[in-house]
Amino acid sequence: MRAPLCGARRHRKPNFQEEMMTIGYVGIGNMGGALARRLHLDQPIAVFDLNPKAVATFVADGATAYKSAKALAEACDVVFTCLQTSAQVRDVIFGKDGLVTGLKRGSMIVDQTTGDAIATREMAQELEPHGIELVDAPVSGGPQWAEAGKIAIMVGASDAQFAKIEPILKKISVNVLHCGGSGNGHVAKTCNNLMAASQRLLAFEVIGLAARNGLPPEKAVEVLNKGSGRSYTLEVTFPRHILSGDNLDQGFALGLMLKDVKLANQLAIGSDVPLFLGGMVQEYYKAIVKEIGATADVNRTVHFFERQAGAEIARPPSKANAAA
């Protein structure tokens, strides 16, 4: 039986150079769970989540569960968060029984949420009087890349903060990118997600145009991937999901994609940067959410473009099975 995770260093300032830091993770859902499992491969961790099934899975594998963010914070030196919004992160940090009520001076919060850079910078400033550091380290690549230890981690931190946290982040992935000061990780992730969301729409629209004019989707994707029009959607999403015939969904909700695009547009407004195409992409996603629902998988967007083009893009299971 493993020794208890935390507590032995509860009353002293953490030393970030130690090999076995006491690490907690708040938010072990689809993405957070994958990231937390990478940390758990190296050492036992502490977890807190409102989903008892997710918690039970980690406990069965040797993690220690806590009933509140405060209880977890009291036991740990570094606490990771991975939630849906920065508003939820704020509540976990500053709300009732939040992290700030339990963390020691000298502790660090590492936020892996796809969040708001401005909100993150504000929270970092609010934590300074408590002697607690906040670093933003959102990720890109999906749960499968997280599980493989290859996901991109974009870090917003001072040089000193990055030196402290990089060894721990390297336990999650080999791809750790220092993007500059507080909030810059979220800036990088926001820009990345706007690009990805835009390319997805354009790829669906273009393949619909090709299909309507007699060029089969498979051939159109093959050709575009050999030319300058290639993108992640064409290189990965189409073969893995759209054209597979039996694996359309990728596990990311359409409403979350809209949230990410809104973050980009809000950042543009806050920094007085015109975002003409970004605004158009946001309106596209709003219309699609209204039509098929926020909980629909983001790949279901393809059906919207099939209706617009009057042509089939995605391959249904029956055709894939018949071809096999």
C-alpha positions in Angstrom: 0.0 0.0 0.0 1.3 3.4 -0.9 2.2 6.0 1.7 -0.1 9.0 2.0 0.4 11.5 -0.8 0.8 14.7 1.2 1.1 16.2 4.6 4.7 15.6 5.4 5.7 19.0 4.0 2.5 20.8 4.9 4.0 23.4 7.1 7.1 24.4 5.3 7.8 26.4 2.1 8.0 24.0 -0.9 11.3 23.4 -2.6 10.6 23.2 -6.4 13.9 21.5 -7.0 12.8 18.4 -5.1 12.0 15.3 -7.2 8.8 14.4 -5.4 6.7 17.5 -5.1 3.2 17.1 -3.5 1.0 17.7 -6.6 -2.8 18.1 -6.7 -5.1 18.2 -9.7 -8.5 19.9 -9.8 -10.7 19.0 -12.8 -10.0 15.5 -14.0 -12.5 15.3 -16.8 -11.8 14.4 -20.5 -8.7 16.6 -20.9 -7.7 17.2 -17.3 -7.9 13.5 -16.6 -5.5 12.7 -19.4 -3.0 15.3 -18.2 -3.3 14.2 -14.6 -2.7 10.6 -15.6 0.6 11.6 -17.1 1.7 13.2 -13.8 0.4 10.1 -11.9 2.7 7.9 -14.0 5.7 9.6 -12.2 4.3 9.9 -8.7 1.0 9.6 -6.7 -1.1 12.7 -6.9 -4.1 14.3 -5.1 -7.3 14.9 -6.9 -10.6 16.8 -6.5 -13.5 16.8 -8.9 -17.3 17.0 -8.7 -17.6 13.8 -10.7 -17.3 10.8 -8.3 -16.7 8.3 -11.1 -13.7 10.3 -12.4 -12.4 10.5 -8.8 -12.9 6.8 -8.2 -10.9 5.9 -11.2 -7.9 7.8 -9.9 -8.3 6.5 -6.4 -8.3 2.9 -7.7 -5.0 3.7 -9.3 -3.4 5.0 -6.1 -4.3 8.7 -6.0 -5.7 10.4 -2.9 -9.1 12.1 -3.2 -10.1 15.2 -1.3 -13.6 16.5 -0.7 -12.9 20.1 -1.3 -10.4 22.3 -3.1 -9.3 23.7 0.3 -8.5 20.3 1.7 -6.5 19.4 -1.3 -4.6 22.7 -1.2 -3.7 22.2 2.4 -1.9 19.0 1.5 -0.1 20.1 -1.7 2.7 22.4 -2.9 1.5 22.6 -6.5 -2.1 22.5 -7.7 -3.1 22.1 -11.3 -6.5 23.1 -12.6 -8.3 22.1 -15.8 -11.8 23.4 -16.0 -14.1 24.7 -18.7 -13.8 28.5 -18.1 -11.8 31.1 -16.3 -14.9 31.9 -14.2 -14.8 28.3 -12.9 -11.1 28.7 -12.1 -11.8 31.9 -10.2 -14.5 30.1 -8.2 -12.1 27.2 -7.4 -9.4 29.6 -6.3 -11.3 32.3 -4.5 -14.7 30.7 -3.7 -15.9 29.0 -0.6 -13.3 26.5 0.5 -11.2 27.6 -2.4 -7.6 26.9 -3.1 -6.5 30.3 -1.7 -7.8 29.3 1.8 -5.6 26.2 1.9 -2.4 26.9 0.0 0.8 27.8 1.8 2.8 30.9 0.9 5.3 29.9 -1.8 2.8 27.5 -3.4 1.9 27.6 -7.1 -1.3 27.1 -9.1 -0.9 25.9 -12.7 -4.0 26.6 -14.8 -4.4 24.3 -17.8 -7.9 25.5 -18.7 -8.5 27.1 -22.1 -9.0 30.4 -20.4 -9.1 34.2 -20.6 -5.7 35.8 -20.5 -7.0 39.0 -19.0 -8.8 37.2 -16.2 -5.7 35.1 -15.6 -3.6 38.1 -15.2 -6.1 39.6 -12.8 -6.2 36.5 -10.7 -2.4 36.3 -10.6 -2.3 39.8 -9.2 -4.9 39.0 -6.6 -2.9 36.0 -5.4 0.4 38.0 -5.0 -0.5 39.3 -1.4 -1.1 35.6 -0.4 2.3 34.6 -1.6 0.8 32.3 -4.2 1.9 32.2 -7.8 -0.4 31.5 -10.7 1.0 30.2 -14.0 -1.1 29.5 -17.1 -0.3 26.4 -19.1 -3.1 25.5 -21.5 -2.6 22.6 -23.9 -3.3 21.8 -27.5 -3.6 18.4 -29.2 -6.4 16.6 -27.5 -6.6 13.8 -24.9 -4.9 11.3 -27.2 -1.8 13.4 -27.4 -1.9 14.1 -23.7 -2.0 10.3 -23.0 1.0 9.9 -25.3 3.0 12.6 -23.6 3.2 14.7 -26.8 0.6 17.4 -26.2 1.7 21.0 -26.7 1.8 23.0 -23.4 1.9 26.8 -23.8 3.2 28.4 -20.6 2.6 32.0 -19.4 5.1 32.6 -16.6 8.1 34.7 -15.6 11.5 33.2 -16.3 11.8 32.3 -12.6 8.4 30.7 -12.5 9.1 28.8 -15.7 12.3 27.4 -14.2 10.4 26.2 -11.2 7.5 24.5 -13.1 9.2 23.2 -16.3 10.5 20.0 -14.7 6.9 19.1 -13.6 5.4 20.0 -16.9 7.9 17.8 -18.7 6.3 14.9 -16.8 3.2 15.6 -18.8 4.8 16.2 -22.2 8.0 16.7 -24.0 6.5 19.7 -25.8 6.6 22.5 -23.2 6.7 26.0 -24.7 7.5 29.1 -22.7 5.4 31.9 -24.2 6.4 34.8 -21.9 4.8 36.4 -18.9 1.5 35.8 -17.1 -1.4 35.2 -19.5 0.7 34.6 -22.5 0.0 30.9 -22.5 -3.7 31.7 -22.8 -3.0 34.2 -25.5 -1.1 31.5 -27.5 -3.9 29.0 -26.9 -6.6 31.4 -27.9 -4.9 32.3 -31.2 -4.3 28.6 -31.8 -7.9 27.7 -31.2 -9.2 30.5 -33.5 -7.0 29.2 -36.3 -8.1 25.6 -35.7 -11.8 26.6 -35.5 -11.5 28.7 -38.7 -9.7 26.0 -40.7 -12.3 23.4 -39.7 -15.1 25.5 -41.1 -13.2 26.3 -44.3 -12.2 22.7 -44.8 -15.8 21.5 -44.5 -17.0 24.2 -46.8 -14.4 23.5 -49.5 -14.8 19.7 -49.4 -18.6 20.3 -49.8 -17.9 22.4 -52.8 -15.7 19.8 -54.3 -18.2 17.0 -53.6 -21.0 19.0 -55.2 -19.0 19.3 -58.3 -18.0 15.7 -58.7 -14.7 15.5 -56.9 -15.1 12.8 -54.2 -14.2 13.9 -50.6 -11.5 11.4 -50.3 -9.8 12.5 -53.4 -10.3 16.2 -52.6 -8.6 15.7 -49.2 -5.7 13.8 -50.8 -5.1 16.5 -53.3 -5.4 19.4 -50.8 -3.0 17.7 -48.4 -0.4 17.6 -51.1 -0.8 21.3 -51.8 -0.7 24.6 -49.9 -4.3 24.3 -48.7 -3.4 21.5 -46.2 -4.4 22.0 -42.5 -4.8 19.9 -39.4 -8.5 19.4 -40.2 -7.6 17.9 -43.6 -4.5 16.0 -42.5 -5.9 14.5 -39.2 -9.6 15.1 -38.7 -10.8 14.0 -42.1 -9.0 10.6 -42.3 -9.5 9.8 -38.6 -13.1 10.9 -38.2 -14.9 12.4 -41.2 -14.0 9.7 -43.7 -13.6 6.8 -41.3 -17.3 5.8 -41.5 -17.4 4.7 -37.8 -15.6 7.3 -35.7 -17.1 10.6 -36.5 -17.1 12.1 -33.0 -13.8 13.3 -31.4 -15.1 14.1 -27.9 -15.2 17.9 -28.0 -18.5 19.7 -27.7 -19.5 22.3 -30.2 -20.4 24.7 -27.4 -16.8 24.6 -26.1 -15.6 25.5 -29.6 -17.9 28.5 -29.7 -16.6 29.5 -26.3 -13.0 29.3 -27.5 -13.8 31.5 -30.6 -15.6 34.0 -28.3 -12.4 34.2 -26.1 -10.4 35.2 -29.2 -12.9 37.9 -30.1 -13.1 39.2 -26.6 -9.3 39.4 -26.5 -9.3 41.4 -29.7 -11.9 43.8 -28.4 -9.9 44.2 -25.2 -6.7 45.0 -27.0 -8.3 47.1 -29.7 -7.4 44.8 -32.6 -9.8 44.4 -35.6 -10.8 40.7 -36.0 -12.9 40.7 -39.2 -12.6 37.0 -40.0 -12.7 36.0 -36.3 -16.0 37.7 -35.9 -17.4 35.9 -39.0 -16.2 32.5 -37.6 -18.0 33.3 -34.3 -21.3 34.0 -36.1 -20.9 30.7 -38.1 -20.5 28.7 -34.9 -23.4 30.5 -33.2 -25.6 29.6 -36.1 -24.5 26.0 -36.1 -25.0 25.7 -32.3 -28.5 27.1 -32.7 -29.2 24.4 -35.3 -27.7 21.3 -33.8 -27.1 22.2 -30.1 -24.1 23.1 -27.9 -23.6 19.5 -26.7 -23.2 18.1 -30.2 -19.7 16.9 -31.1 -17.8 19.5 -33.0 -17.4 17.1 -35.9 -21.1 17.1 -36.4 -20.6 20.5 -37.9 -19.9 18.7 -41.2 -23.6 17.9 -41.5 -24.3 21.7 -41.6 -22.0 22.0 -44.6 -23.4 19.0 -46.3 -26.9 20.6 -46.2 -25.4 23.9 -47.6 -23.6 22.1 -50.4 -26.3 19.5 -51.1 -23.6 16.9 -51.2 -22.3 14.1 -48.9 -19.0 14.8 -47.1 -18.9 12.4 -44.1 -18.9 8.7 -44.8 -21.7 6.8 -43.0 -21.0 3.5 -41.3 -22.9 1.5 -43.8 -20.7 2.6 -46.7 -17.5 2.1 -44.8 -18.6 -1.4 -43.9 -19.6 -2.2 -47.4 -16.3 -1.0 -48.8 -14.5 -3.3 -46.3 
